[in-house]
Amino acid sequence: MIIDIITPILERRSVRKFAERPVEREKILTCLHAAQLAPSAENVQPWRFIVIDDPAVRDAFSKQVFSGIYSATRWAAKAPVLIALAADRNIIAHGVAAALQKIPYYMIDIGICGEHIVLQAQHMGLGSCWIGWFNARKADTFFRLPAKMRICELIALGYPEKSHAPRNKKLKNGGNMIQFNTWT
Ligand SMILES: Cc1cc2nc3c(=O)[nH]c(=O)nc-3n(C[C@H](O)[C@H](O)[C@H](O)COP(=O)(O)O)c2cc1C
């Protein structure tokens, strides 16, 4: 299906309050299909997705990862779905590039595939919010991830509690972030 990509980009905003309506697995899988079509350095596709849509698992997980200094993110404990974006950090192609260029490519890949998720979600009427403020060490331990894997980010997903008008987003520096052919 051809989608008009600018519409979900314009309409998306972070949603932190969700209706108590479960999200259909089919829609979650569509988001994750979109995620897996994302580009990745050397096409290594280093991502793995752990979908948390069982309220009991979500509650136990949330208790671990949104406590203490991370309690500002407690709102996410009520999200119908949390998707943990895990990355394989041990991929040789990434290792060489990362060593030479000092760039953690797996993080870039995770960022791109995650954005595919939120835009696909927006297109299907779902709200989402990226979550970086959580106890990542406890998240890895909760799922007993092998040492090479790391949960880099979470994405909360669900039907928004109320509909939001697209926000007139204030761009930093008045949106003046672009230069052609020079740096001044
Ligand atoms: C990598 C990343 C991590 C984020 N972590 C959090 C978070 O831990 N908690 C939160 O409430 N929002 C988080 N956000 C959402 C941002 O606060 C939000 O995207 C930003 O304020 C812009 O608002 P918008 O998404 O509505 O355009 C995160 C966003 C990104 C991209």
Ligand as a Chemical Component Dictionary entry (heavy atoms), coordinates in Angstrom:
data_LIG
# 
_chem_comp.id                   LIG 
_chem_comp.type                 NON-POLYMER 
_chem_comp.pdbx_formal_charge   0 
_chem_comp.three_letter_code    LIG 
# 
loop_
_chem_comp_atom.comp_id 
_chem_comp_atom.atom_id 
_chem_comp_atom.alt_atom_id 
_chem_comp_atom.type_symbol 
_chem_comp_atom.charge 
_chem_comp_atom.model_Cartn_x 
_chem_comp_atom.model_Cartn_y 
_chem_comp_atom.model_Cartn_z 
_chem_comp_atom.pdbx_ordinal 
LIG C1  C1  C 0 15.551 9.049  21.766 1  
LIG C2  C2  C 0 14.367 9.646  22.470 2  
LIG C3  C3  C 0 14.186 9.410  23.815 3  
LIG C4  C4  C 0 13.071 9.930  24.473 4  
LIG N1  N1  N 0 12.872 9.624  25.789 5  
LIG C5  C5  C 0 11.761 10.056 26.410 6  
LIG C6  C6  C 0 11.511 9.665  27.758 7  
LIG O1  O1  O 0 12.277 8.940  28.381 8  
LIG N2  N2  N 0 10.375 10.113 28.353 9  
LIG C7  C7  C 0 9.477  10.916 27.686 10 
LIG O2  O2  O 0 8.457  11.276 28.266 11 
LIG N3  N3  N 0 9.695  11.298 26.391 12 
LIG C8  C8  C 0 10.805 10.877 25.748 13 
LIG N4  N4  N 0 11.030 11.215 24.435 14 
LIG C9  C9  C 0 10.046 12.050 23.731 15 
LIG C10 C10 C 0 10.530 13.500 23.576 16 
LIG O3  O3  O 0 10.404 14.160 24.800 17 
LIG C11 C11 C 0 9.708  14.164 22.478 18 
LIG O4  O4  O 0 9.915  13.480 21.258 19 
LIG C12 C12 C 0 10.084 15.625 22.298 20 
LIG O5  O5  O 0 9.729  16.383 23.434 21 
LIG C13 C13 C 0 9.399  16.250 21.065 22 
LIG O6  O6  O 0 7.998  16.142 21.182 23 
LIG P1  P1  P 0 7.142  15.377 20.082 24 
LIG O7  O7  O 0 7.591  13.926 20.043 25 
LIG O8  O8  O 0 5.708  15.496 20.532 26 
LIG O9  O9  O 0 7.388  16.032 18.767 27 
LIG C14 C14 C 0 12.131 10.729 23.776 28 
LIG C15 C15 C 0 12.352 10.968 22.406 29 
LIG C16 C16 C 0 13.426 10.427 21.772 30 
LIG C17 C17 C 0 13.584 10.662 20.292 31 
# 
loop_
_chem_comp_bond.comp_id 
_chem_comp_bond.atom_id_1 
_chem_comp_bond.atom_id_2 
_chem_comp_bond.value_order 
_chem_comp_bond.pdbx_ordinal 
LIG C1  C2  SING 1  
LIG C2  C3  SING 2  
LIG C2  C16 DOUB 3  
LIG C3  C4  DOUB 4  
LIG C4  N1  SING 5  
LIG C4  C14 SING 6  
LIG N1  C5  DOUB 7  
LIG C5  C6  SING 8  
LIG C5  C8  SING 9  
LIG C6  O1  DOUB 10 
LIG C6  N2  SING 11 
LIG N2  C7  SING 12 
LIG C7  O2  DOUB 13 
LIG C7  N3  SING 14 
LIG N3  C8  DOUB 15 
LIG C8  N4  SING 16 
LIG N4  C9  SING 17 
LIG N4  C14 SING 18 
LIG C9  C10 SING 19 
LIG C10 O3  SING 20 
LIG C10 C11 SING 21 
LIG C11 O4  SING 22 
LIG C11 C12 SING 23 
LIG C12 O5  SING 24 
LIG C12 C13 SING 25 
LIG C13 O6  SING 26 
LIG O6  P1  SING 27 
LIG P1  O7  DOUB 28 
LIG P1  O8  SING 29 
LIG P1  O9  SING 30 
LIG C14 C15 DOUB 31 
LIG C15 C16 SING 32 
LIG C16 C17 SING 33 
# 
